[in-house]
Amino acid sequence: MASETEIRDARLKKLALLTERGINPYPAKVPRDFSLKELKENFAQKESAGDPFSVVGRIMALRGQGAILFAVLFDGTEKFQVILKKDELGEEMLSLFADTVDIGDFVSVSGVALTSQRGEPSVLAKTWEMGAKSLLPLPEKWHGLQDVDERYRKRYLDLLMNDEARDLIYKKSKFWNVTRDFLTKEGFLEVETPTLETTTGGAEAEPFKTHHNDYDLPVFLRISVGELWQKRLMAGGFPKTFEIGRVYRNEGSSPDHLQEFTNMEFYWAFADYNDGMDLVKRMYRTIATEVFGKTEFTTRGHTFDLAHDWALIDYAEEIKKQTGVDIATATKAEMEQTLQKLGVKYEGNNIERLTDTLWKYCRKNISGPAFLINHPKLVAPLAKTNPDGMSVQRFQPILAGSEVGNGYSELNDPIDQRERFELQQKLIDAGDKEAMMPDYEFVEMLEHGMPPTCGFGFGERLFAFFADKPLRELQTFPLMKPRIE
């Protein structure tokens, strides 16, 4: 088998041959009347009419010799067979094709629709033009790129050769379009909020930090889709808003976590978390049905059906049921001892982190669909308090042992909000990198008055659960460390 260097050298010679014949191997444009998908859909009509037309595509397969060649073109919409015959093209044009064209090249073919002797819809070529000469080969047809690092590094080749990977990119686009259409029909206004912030808010995560040269001040890439900004819009008289955008978290990677991903958040004035749960159920069912054509999924060892009733799971009761720990009265030492007995690794030893770790142990046993409710105030610094004074009006959809969304009856009491921010600052001062940064200008806005509001958000993790794929597999271009030459 020839090496990649040998293949490249051979193709450079073919490139030189095209140039010698006065043919531009990289023209700005070549003849194309319609896509290969359109040709397939209207093939019978095209064949009956017998009129000539032009199509373009990358050669994915090439066979034959002598007086007849067969090529398979792919233009991103469909694959289609082309027949090249000496008595149609002439010996010179057919020989030039055979001598200069390889799998991976882009070519324009002008001809007529014809069903082959084997019954294959085809294009009988009358002329052809080079669209772009490839110098390196495509991966082997049946095996593609096998090394995971190579697949992600040369993602363009993986998407070209891997129909499933390419289909998931289309599905993810539809996933967000269906989300956008659903919210728009519900009367929500799509907005844009800053991605550079002087304080990050709306989530508990370690941010990426950079520097604004013109203002000479440190800024952060946002960790939420404008939560504190969209709440300002509620105060500004907008009753329903949403945003779909990129967020950034300078944390570890896992099948369910990335440093850069897409999230959606909506805010709904004069609604509470009960209204939010009703809306989210309908939204998730709509997304699943329109994008995947079903409501029942099997993923991460769990099976769930979004069409079924959604259980309400009490945060403290579930932890006590599964671990025996009463988080309302347990000490740090008791929590740590329980986690050690359960064999659970944990970081940080403050009550907030230990409580959250206990819950994360429990959630893996819940298939859903369900909503987790009644979180302790400590783990939800932006949610409205329940009448018991201990828990908050927060809701999280649980599917396949994980949270796939997060919502609140939003806290709009400025005095309570200030106190919670002060507690978060103490956590930051104690070394908690994921505690929420206080935003006292946001508190000032609350003092002017923000209506009762429900807020909710979800990210690409929901799509990953529906597709039963790790998040990294669903990135168009995953972040890669530079290759060391």
C-alpha positions as CSV (number, residue, x, y, z in Angstrom):
1,M,0.0,0.0,0.0
2,A,1.3,3.4,-1.0
3,S,2.2,5.8,1.8
4,E,0.4,9.2,2.2
5,T,3.5,10.9,0.9
6,E,3.6,8.7,-2.2
7,I,-0.1,9.3,-2.8
8,R,0.4,13.1,-2.5
9,D,3.4,13.0,-4.9
10,A,1.3,11.1,-7.5
11,R,-1.5,13.6,-7.2
12,L,0.8,16.5,-7.5
13,K,1.8,15.1,-10.9
14,K,-1.8,14.9,-11.9
15,L,-2.3,18.5,-10.8
16,A,0.7,19.5,-13.0
17,L,-0.9,17.6,-15.9
18,L,-4.1,19.5,-15.6
19,T,-2.2,22.8,-15.5
20,E,-0.2,21.8,-18.6
21,R,-3.5,21.2,-20.4
22,G,-4.6,24.7,-19.6
23,I,-7.2,23.5,-17.0
24,N,-7.6,25.4,-13.7
25,P,-7.7,22.7,-11.0
26,Y,-9.3,25.2,-8.5
27,P,-11.8,27.3,-10.4
28,A,-14.0,29.9,-8.6
29,K,-17.1,28.2,-9.9
30,V,-18.2,25.3,-12.0
31,P,-21.6,24.5,-13.7
32,R,-24.3,23.3,-11.2
33,D,-28.1,23.5,-11.9
34,F,-29.4,21.8,-8.7
35,S,-28.4,19.6,-5.8
36,L,-28.1,15.8,-6.1
37,K,-31.0,15.5,-3.6
38,E,-33.2,17.5,-6.0
39,L,-32.0,15.3,-8.9
40,K,-33.0,12.2,-7.0
41,E,-36.4,13.6,-6.1
42,N,-37.1,14.6,-9.7
43,F,-35.2,11.9,-11.5
44,A,-38.2,10.4,-13.4
45,Q,-39.1,13.8,-14.7
46,K,-35.5,14.6,-15.7
47,E,-35.1,11.3,-17.5
48,S,-38.4,11.7,-19.3
49,A,-37.5,15.2,-20.5
50,G,-34.0,14.2,-21.6
51,D,-32.7,17.7,-21.2
52,P,-29.0,18.2,-20.3
53,F,-28.1,19.6,-16.8
54,S,-25.1,20.0,-14.6
55,V,-24.4,18.6,-11.1
56,V,-21.4,18.9,-8.8
57,G,-20.0,16.7,-6.0
58,R,-17.0,15.0,-4.4
59,I,-16.0,11.7,-5.9
60,M,-16.6,9.0,-3.2
61,A,-16.1,5.9,-5.3
62,L,-14.6,5.2,-8.7
63,R,-14.5,2.0,-10.7
64,G,-14.2,0.7,-14.2
65,Q,-11.6,1.0,-17.0
66,G,-11.3,1.3,-20.7
67,A,-14.3,2.7,-22.5
68,I,-16.5,3.1,-19.4
69,L,-16.1,4.5,-15.9
70,F,-18.5,4.7,-12.9
71,A,-18.2,7.4,-10.3
72,V,-20.3,8.2,-7.2
73,L,-20.7,11.9,-6.4
74,F,-21.7,13.4,-3.0
75,D,-22.5,17.1,-2.6
76,G,-23.7,17.1,1.1
77,T,-27.3,16.4,0.2
78,E,-27.2,13.0,-1.6
79,K,-25.0,10.5,-3.4
80,F,-25.5,9.8,-7.0
81,Q,-23.9,7.7,-9.7
82,V,-22.3,9.1,-12.8
83,I,-21.5,7.1,-15.9
84,L,-18.6,8.2,-18.1
85,K,-18.4,6.5,-21.6
86,K,-15.9,7.0,-24.4
87,D,-18.6,7.3,-27.1
88,E,-20.3,10.1,-25.1
89,L,-17.3,12.1,-23.8
90,G,-14.8,11.3,-26.5
91,E,-11.5,9.4,-26.0
92,E,-9.6,12.5,-25.0
93,M,-11.9,13.7,-22.3
94,L,-12.4,10.2,-20.9
95,S,-8.6,9.6,-20.8
96,L,-8.0,13.0,-19.1
97,F,-10.5,12.0,-16.5
98,A,-8.9,8.6,-15.9
99,D,-5.4,10.2,-15.8
100,T,-6.2,13.1,-13.4
101,V,-9.2,12.4,-11.3
102,D,-9.1,10.6,-7.9
103,I,-11.5,9.7,-5.1
104,G,-11.8,12.9,-3.1
105,D,-11.8,15.3,-6.0
106,F,-14.7,17.7,-6.7
107,V,-16.0,17.5,-10.2
108,S,-18.8,19.1,-12.2
109,V,-20.6,16.7,-14.6
110,S,-22.9,17.9,-17.4
111,G,-25.2,15.2,-18.9
112,V,-28.6,13.6,-18.9
113,A,-30.6,11.4,-16.6
114,L,-30.3,7.7,-17.4
115,T,-31.2,4.5,-15.6
116,S,-28.3,2.1,-15.9
117,Q,-28.6,-1.5,-17.0
118,R,-28.6,-2.5,-13.4
119,G,-31.5,-0.2,-12.7
120,E,-29.4,2.5,-10.9
121,P,-30.5,6.1,-11.4
122,S,-27.5,7.8,-13.0
123,V,-26.1,10.8,-14.9
124,L,-24.7,10.0,-18.3
125,A,-21.9,12.4,-18.6
126,K,-21.5,14.5,-21.8
127,T,-18.7,16.8,-20.4
128,W,-16.9,17.2,-17.1
129,E,-14.9,19.9,-15.3
130,M,-12.5,19.8,-12.3
131,G,-14.0,21.6,-9.3
132,A,-11.1,21.1,-6.8
133,K,-8.2,18.6,-7.0
134,S,-7.5,16.8,-3.8
135,L,-3.9,16.1,-2.9
136,L,-4.5,13.8,0.1
137,P,-6.6,10.7,0.2
138,L,-9.9,10.2,2.0
139,P,-10.1,7.5,4.8
140,E,-10.7,4.0,3.7
141,K,-14.4,3.7,2.8
142,W,-15.5,0.9,5.2
143,H,-13.5,1.8,8.3
144,G,-13.1,5.6,8.2
145,L,-11.1,7.2,10.9
146,Q,-10.7,4.7,13.8
147,D,-8.4,6.7,16.2
148,V,-10.6,8.9,18.4
149,D,-8.0,11.7,18.5
150,E,-7.7,11.7,14.7
151,R,-11.5,11.7,14.3
152,Y,-11.8,14.8,16.3
153,R,-8.7,16.5,14.9
154,K,-9.8,15.8,11.3
155,R,-13.5,16.3,12.1
156,Y,-14.2,17.3,8.4
157,L,-13.1,13.8,7.3
158,D,-15.1,12.1,10.1
159,L,-18.2,14.0,9.1
160,L,-17.7,13.2,5.4
161,M,-17.3,9.5,5.9
162,N,-19.5,8.9,9.0
163,D,-23.2,9.2,8.0
164,E,-24.3,8.9,11.7
165,A,-22.0,11.7,12.9
166,R,-23.2,14.0,10.0
167,D,-26.8,13.2,10.8
168,L,-26.3,14.2,14.4
169,I,-25.1,17.7,13.4
170,Y,-28.3,18.1,11.4
171,K,-30.4,16.8,14.3
172,K,-28.7,19.2,16.8
173,S,-29.5,22.1,14.5
174,K,-33.2,21.0,14.4
175,F,-33.1,20.5,18.2
176,W,-32.4,24.2,18.7
177,N,-34.7,25.3,15.9
178,V,-37.6,23.4,17.4
179,T,-36.8,24.9,20.8
180,R,-36.8,28.4,19.3
181,D,-40.0,27.8,17.4
182,F,-41.7,26.4,20.5
183,L,-40.8,29.4,22.7
184,T,-41.6,31.9,20.0
185,K,-45.1,30.4,19.6
186,E,-45.5,30.6,23.4
187,G,-44.9,34.4,23.1
188,F,-41.3,34.6,24.2
189,L,-39.0,37.2,22.7
190,E,-35.5,36.1,21.6
191,V,-32.9,38.4,23.0
192,E,-29.1,38.7,23.1
193,T,-27.2,39.4,26.3
194,P,-23.4,40.0,27.0
195,T,-20.9,37.2,26.8
196,L,-18.2,39.3,28.5
197,E,-19.1,40.2,32.1
198,T,-17.4,41.9,35.0
199,T,-19.0,39.4,37.4
200,T,-20.4,36.0,36.3
201,G,-23.9,35.1,37.5
202,G,-26.6,32.6,37.0
203,A,-24.7,29.4,37.8
204,E,-22.1,27.9,40.1
205,A,-19.0,27.3,38.0
206,E,-15.5,28.4,37.6
207,P,-15.3,31.0,34.8
208,F,-12.7,31.8,32.1
209,K,-11.0,35.1,32.9
210,T,-9.5,37.5,30.4
211,H,-8.7,41.2,30.1
212,H,-10.4,44.1,28.4
213,N,-7.6,46.2,27.1
214,D,-9.6,49.4,26.3
215,Y,-11.3,49.6,29.7
216,D,-8.2,48.0,31.4
217,L,-10.2,45.7,33.6
218,P,-10.6,42.0,34.1
219,V,-13.7,40.4,32.5
220,F,-15.1,36.9,32.4
221,L,-16.7,34.7,29.8
222,R,-20.3,34.1,30.9
223,I,-21.2,30.9,32.6
224,S,-25.0,31.2,32.0
225,V,-27.1,32.5,29.1
226,G,-27.6,36.0,30.6
227,E,-29.6,35.0,33.7
228,L,-29.0,38.3,35.5
229,W,-29.4,40.3,32.3
230,Q,-32.7,38.7,31.3
231,K,-34.0,39.3,34.8
232,R,-33.2,43.0,34.2
233,L,-35.4,42.7,31.2
234,M,-38.2,41.5,33.4
235,A,-37.8,44.7,35.4
236,G,-37.6,46.6,32.2
237,G,-41.1,45.6,31.2
238,F,-40.5,42.5,28.9
239,P,-42.9,39.8,30.1
240,K,-41.3,36.8,28.3
241,T,-37.7,36.5,27.0
242,F,-35.3,33.7,26.0
243,E,-31.8,33.3,24.6
244,I,-29.9,30.5,22.9
245,G,-26.2,30.9,23.1
246,R,-22.7,29.7,24.0
247,V,-21.5,29.6,27.6
248,Y,-18.0,28.8,29.0
249,R,-17.0,27.0,32.2
250,N,-13.3,26.5,33.1
251,E,-13.9,23.0,34.6
252,G,-13.1,19.4,33.9
253,S,-14.3,17.4,31.0
254,S,-16.5,14.3,31.1
255,P,-19.2,12.6,28.9
256,D,-21.7,15.2,30.3
257,H,-19.5,18.3,30.8
258,L,-17.6,20.5,28.4
259,Q,-15.9,23.9,28.8
260,E,-17.8,25.4,25.9
261,F,-21.4,24.5,24.9
262,T,-24.8,25.9,23.9
263,N,-27.5,26.6,26.5
264,M,-31.0,28.1,26.4
265,E,-32.6,30.1,29.2
266,F,-36.1,31.6,29.3
267,Y,-37.6,34.1,31.8
268,W,-41.4,34.4,32.3
269,A,-42.9,37.3,34.3
270,F,-45.9,36.7,36.5
271,A,-45.3,32.9,36.5
272,D,-43.8,30.5,39.1
273,Y,-42.1,27.2,39.1
274,N,-45.3,25.2,38.8
275,D,-46.1,27.1,35.6
276,G,-42.5,26.4,34.5
277,M,-42.8,22.7,35.1
278,D,-46.0,22.5,32.9
279,L,-44.3,24.4,30.1
280,V,-41.1,22.4,30.3
281,K,-42.9,19.1,30.1
282,R,-44.7,20.2,26.9
283,M,-41.4,21.6,25.5
284,Y,-39.4,18.4,26.1
285,R,-42.2,16.3,24.6
286,T,-42.3,18.6,21.5
287,I,-38.6,18.5,21.0
288,A,-38.4,14.7,21.4
289,T,-41.3,14.1,19.0
290,E,-40.2,16.6,16.3
291,V,-36.5,15.9,16.3
292,F,-36.4,12.2,17.2
293,G,-39.9,11.0,16.3
294,K,-40.5,9.4,19.7
295,T,-40.9,10.1,23.4
296,E,-39.4,6.9,24.8
297,F,-35.6,6.7,25.1
298,T,-33.0,4.3,26.4
299,T,-29.7,5.9,27.4
300,R,-27.0,5.6,30.1
301,G,-28.5,2.3,31.3
302,H,-32.0,3.9,31.9
303,T,-35.3,3.9,30.0
304,F,-37.8,6.7,30.2
305,D,-40.9,7.9,28.4
306,L,-41.6,11.6,28.3
307,A,-45.2,11.0,27.6
308,H,-45.7,9.4,31.0
309,D,-46.5,11.3,34.2
310,W,-43.5,13.1,35.7
311,A,-42.9,12.3,39.4
312,L,-42.0,15.0,41.9
313,I,-39.0,14.1,43.9
314,D,-38.2,15.9,47.2
315,Y,-34.5,16.7,47.5
316,A,-34.1,16.1,51.2
317,E,-36.5,13.1,51.3
318,E,-34.7,11.4,48.5
319,I,-31.3,11.8,50.0
320,K,-32.6,10.5,53.4
321,K,-34.3,7.5,51.6
322,Q,-31.2,6.5,49.7
323,T,-28.4,7.4,52.2
324,G,-30.0,7.8,55.6
325,V,-28.7,11.4,55.9
326,D,-31.0,14.1,57.1
327,I,-29.4,17.1,55.4
328,A,-31.4,19.5,57.6
329,T,-29.6,18.3,60.8
330,A,-26.5,16.4,59.6
331,T,-23.0,17.8,60.4
332,K,-20.1,18.0,58.0
333,A,-18.5,15.1,59.7
334,E,-21.6,12.9,59.4
335,M,-21.9,13.8,55.7
336,E,-18.3,13.0,55.0
337,Q,-18.5,9.7,56.9
338,T,-21.5,8.7,54.8
339,L,-19.8,9.6,51.6
340,Q,-16.8,7.6,52.6
341,K,-18.9,4.5,53.4
342,L,-20.6,4.8,50.0
343,G,-17.2,5.0,48.3
344,V,-18.0,8.4,46.8
345,K,-15.1,10.7,46.0
346,Y,-15.7,14.4,46.8
347,E,-14.0,17.8,46.7
348,G,-14.5,20.5,49.2
349,N,-15.7,20.1,52.7
350,N,-18.3,22.8,53.2
351,I,-21.9,21.9,53.7
352,E,-23.0,23.1,50.3
353,R,-20.5,20.9,48.4
354,L,-21.1,17.8,50.7
355,T,-24.9,18.2,50.3
356,D,-24.6,18.4,46.5
357,T,-22.3,15.4,46.4
358,L,-24.8,13.3,48.4
359,W,-27.6,14.3,45.9
360,K,-25.4,13.4,42.9
361,Y,-24.9,9.9,44.4
362,C,-28.7,9.5,44.7
363,R,-29.7,10.9,41.3
364,K,-28.0,8.1,39.3
365,N,-30.7,5.7,40.5
366,I,-33.6,7.8,39.1
367,S,-34.6,7.1,35.5
368,G,-37.4,9.6,35.3
369,P,-39.1,11.5,33.9
370,A,-39.2,13.5,37.1
371,F,-38.8,16.9,38.6
372,L,-36.5,17.4,41.5
373,I,-38.0,20.0,43.9
374,N,-37.5,21.6,47.3
375,H,-33.7,22.1,47.1
376,P,-32.1,23.5,50.2
377,K,-31.6,27.3,50.1
378,L,-27.8,26.9,50.2
379,V,-27.5,25.2,46.8
380,A,-29.9,27.6,45.0
381,P,-28.9,31.2,45.8
382,L,-31.2,32.7,43.1
383,A,-34.4,30.9,43.9
384,K,-37.4,32.0,45.9
385,T,-37.8,30.5,49.4
386,N,-40.7,28.1,50.1
387,P,-43.0,28.8,53.1
388,D,-40.9,26.4,55.3
389,G,-38.0,28.8,55.1
390,M,-35.5,26.0,54.5
391,S,-36.1,25.0,50.9
392,V,-36.6,26.9,47.6
393,Q,-38.9,26.8,44.6
394,R,-36.4,25.2,42.2
395,F,-37.2,22.5,39.7
396,Q,-34.8,20.3,37.7
397,P,-35.9,17.7,35.1
398,I,-34.4,14.3,35.9
399,L,-33.7,11.9,33.0
400,A,-31.5,8.8,33.1
401,G,-29.9,9.6,36.4
402,S,-29.0,13.2,35.7
403,E,-30.4,16.7,35.7
404,V,-31.2,18.0,32.2
405,G,-32.4,21.5,33.0
406,N,-32.7,23.9,35.9
407,G,-35.5,26.4,36.8
408,Y,-36.7,28.6,39.7
409,S,-39.4,30.8,41.0
410,E,-36.8,33.6,40.8
411,L,-35.8,35.4,43.9
412,N,-37.0,39.0,43.7
413,D,-36.5,40.1,47.4
414,P,-33.5,42.4,47.3
415,I,-32.7,42.0,51.0
416,D,-32.8,38.2,50.8
417,Q,-30.7,38.3,47.6
418,R,-28.1,40.5,49.2
419,E,-27.8,38.1,52.1
420,R,-27.4,35.1,49.8
421,F,-24.7,36.9,47.8
422,E,-22.8,37.7,51.0
423,L,-22.9,34.0,51.9
424,Q,-21.6,33.2,48.4
425,Q,-18.8,35.7,48.9
426,K,-17.8,33.9,52.1
427,L,-17.6,30.6,50.1
428,I,-15.4,32.3,47.5
429,D,-13.1,33.8,50.2
430,A,-12.8,30.2,51.7
431,G,-11.5,29.0,48.3
432,D,-14.7,27.7,46.6
433,K,-14.0,28.3,42.9
434,E,-17.6,27.4,41.9
435,A,-19.4,29.7,44.3
436,M,-21.5,32.4,42.6
437,M,-20.0,35.9,42.3
438,P,-22.1,38.6,44.0
439,D,-23.6,41.2,41.6
440,Y,-24.7,44.1,43.8
441,E,-25.9,46.1,40.7
442,F,-28.3,43.3,40.2
443,V,-29.5,43.8,43.8
444,E,-30.0,47.4,43.1
445,M,-32.2,46.5,40.2
446,L,-34.3,44.3,42.5
447,E,-34.7,47.3,44.8
448,H,-36.3,49.1,41.9
449,G,-38.7,46.1,41.6
450,M,-38.8,42.9,39.5
451,P,-42.1,41.1,39.0
452,P,-42.6,37.5,40.2
453,T,-40.8,35.5,37.5
454,C,-40.1,31.9,36.5
455,G,-36.7,31.2,34.9
456,F,-35.5,28.0,33.3
457,G,-32.6,26.7,31.2
458,F,-31.2,23.6,29.6
459,G,-28.2,22.8,27.4
460,E,-26.7,20.4,25.0
461,R,-26.8,17.7,27.6
462,L,-30.5,17.2,26.9
463,F,-29.7,16.5,23.2
464,A,-26.9,14.1,24.3
465,F,-29.3,12.1,26.4
466,F,-31.9,11.9,23.6
467,A,-29.1,10.9,21.1
468,D,-27.5,8.6,23.7
469,K,-24.0,10.0,22.9
470,P,-21.3,11.7,25.0
471,L,-21.3,15.5,24.6
472,R,-17.9,15.6,23.0
473,E,-19.2,13.4,20.2
474,L,-21.9,15.9,19.4
475,Q,-19.5,18.9,19.1
476,T,-19.0,20.0,15.5
477,F,-15.4,20.8,16.3
478,P,-14.3,19.6,19.7
479,L,-11.5,21.5,21.4
480,M,-8.1,19.7,20.8
481,K,-4.7,20.4,22.2
482,P,-2.3,21.5,19.4
483,R,-0.4,18.6,17.9
484,I,3.3,18.6,18.8
485,E,5.3,18.2,15.6
